[in-house]
Amino acid sequence: MRRKIYCVLLSALLLSSCGLTGSVEQLLVPPTVSEEQSEVYDALADDTGSGITLVYPRTGEHRGAFIFADTDGDGTDEAFAFYRNSSSPNVRVNLLKKNDRGWHSVYDHSGPGTGVEEVFFTDYGGDNTYMCIGFSSPAQHDKVFTVYSVENDMMTALFSEVYNMLINVDINLDGGEDTVLINSATEDHSAYALLIADKKDGSGVRSVSGTVMRSNGVEQINAVAGGISGGAAAIFVDSNVSGGISTEVLYCVEGSLRNPAVLDDSSIPTLTLRRSGLSQDIDGDGVVEIPTLTPFPGYRDSDGQNMTIWNEFENYTLSKKYTSLYMPSQGYCFMLPVRWQGLVTVKTDASSGEKVFCKFNSSLSESRMELMRIISVDAASENEYLEKGYTVAAETDTRSIMVLCTSAEDPLVLTQSEIENGMIML
């Protein structure tokens, strides 16, 4: 059963009024102080003394040095304070509870790192709420993931493991959230992934399954959870490898983590290799697509003007789903219509930066008939382009994607509806 969990941020005003050592982390906190926050800080100061520095998680939902949650199931929230003191560089976690006399510290714990990467709470599909903390240190590449139970006024570490990246998803489809830890290769071990879950058989939270990753992965740079064909949950891991970026797909079979990319006869490493592009759910349908690149008609691989192919992972291989002009720096992705395949190329207008689609005619120099222009502009410039005959293909509060179509009659010319349906804002 999920319980109410929320996070509060101690403000810069509180820090300055209480004489704490300043830091960039602390200056980023909004100047808002509640009476309860002040009481929690006072209780922490009474227990730890002066000379403390509050520590803020770098990522995740909970970014405050003070986090409130009911982790022991008694119906009232505990407070967790993250700080460092002069006696040790490591982060300390102070557990505070409230009674009739107010907040008071009941337990203090030293974590295995000098910083906090992220904090989250989960029940792993069971009846208990666990506090999960990713600790980090500038001196080491790997971070340390630790799962705590909070009972009897104590924090008990149930599981601890180094990691490079982590992601939470019900990957074994048992109805409870799981954590998958991903590690890069080192001199001591190959890259690997671990599935962390609550076995619900009395053995508690632990690593229930693992798999090796491709040994030539230099660094994992992206991990995203989503579906694959057939409805299974999966994690798509993009890594820097020799030659560019490659993708591995992790999923569960009968509760065990699998990675088909490491099979001897797997074609996944070759099929997913590309110079750029990260896996993502590009169309928002819950299925993650893996990008690959191919040149537009008239170009060579070395010319750099590529179509981005968005592929689904299916039956141990890739199945093409969309072909697109992918422009993340301009904030859009335009899905090319099927009838354009092999018949339309794209050029860049050197003066305006616009992408210009042209009917392909044997070579780039001979491809002169313009079909459509696309440009991404500030929303304030929209009217300027409307006056020139452009239309709006997609927009946000700050950006507008403007298009200008030829007036010539040709079966390759798109309707406004086709343009709008093919445009995705990034």
Secondary structure as UniProt FT lines:
FT   STRAND          5..8
FT   HELIX           12..18
FT   HELIX           24..27
FT   HELIX           35..48
FT   STRAND          53..54
FT   STRAND          66..69
FT   STRAND          78..85
FT   TURN            86..87
FT   STRAND          88..99
FT   TURN            100..101
FT   STRAND          102..110
FT   STRAND          115..122
FT   TURN            124..125
FT   STRAND          130..136
FT   TURN            138..139
FT   STRAND          143..151
FT   TURN            152..153
FT   STRAND          154..163
FT   STRAND          165..169
FT   TURN            171..172
FT   STRAND          178..183
FT   STRAND          192..198
FT   STRAND          205..212
FT   TURN            215..216
FT   STRAND          219..227
FT   TURN            229..230
FT   STRAND          233..241
FT   TURN            242..243
FT   STRAND          244..253
FT   TURN            254..255
FT   STRAND          256..258
FT   HELIX           260..262
FT   TURN            264..265
FT   HELIX           268..271
FT   TURN            282..283
FT   STRAND          289..295
FT   TURN            297..298
FT   HELIX           301..303
FT   STRAND          306..314
FT   TURN            315..316
FT   STRAND          317..327
FT   HELIX           328..330
FT   STRAND          332..335
FT   HELIX           338..340
FT   TURN            341..343
FT   STRAND          344..348
FT   TURN            350..352
FT   STRAND          355..359
FT   TURN            364..366
FT   STRAND          370..378
FT   HELIX           379..381
FT   HELIX           382..387
FT   TURN            388..389
FT   STRAND          391..395
FT   STRAND          399..405
FT   TURN            411..412
FT   HELIX           416..422
FT   STRAND          423..425
//
